[in-house]
Amino acid sequence: MSVLQVTRTGSTAVLTMNRPTARNALDLSLRAAFAEAIPALRDDATVRVIVLTGAEGHFCAGGDIRAMGGGEGNPDIFEGRTRILAMHRWFDELVDLEKPVIAAVDGVAFGAGLSLALAADFVLATPRASFCSVFARIGYVPDLGGLSLLPRAVGLSRAKELAFSARVVQAREAVEIGIAHRVVEGSPVLDAALEAAGMDRSRVYV
């Protein structure tokens, strides 16, 4: 089964990250699938809205740490740089996509997963969703657009606090500070996202 499932509901395309045993962390295969899917959806005139979500109770736990090494011995820093640049090509296309993108977030959106959520135009979250700029816990700085997307969402001062503390933000606080637009209760968040996708764009966040 594909690590990135692409399904259609009318003019809405649903991208489902499907590595549930790894909490949908971004490994090389998932990155490659995004690199293929994003340009195809961009160029498909029958797709008007994109919904981004994760399988089986989690959005995305971030980068798959096991996939970041360069094999035995010293990691190849040039290979690592090439991988990062390749990832940013499709991610930048997602951020700049001229079609509405809705993130339907359940469970964790940590690290690069937080950046994926913030790449969307609208973020809907379940009550159990949680968000974290987790990079400082492993001695990294925010990547995958986190240094620009997080301040854009919450303001520079709050973004610094979240990046340096690497603390977890629960769903309701995420709405309060600007990471998410709405907490969805009483129905699956994907259903709410699909409903929002069929609305006038100005009503998505109401």
Disulfide bonds with the S-S distance in Angstrom:
none
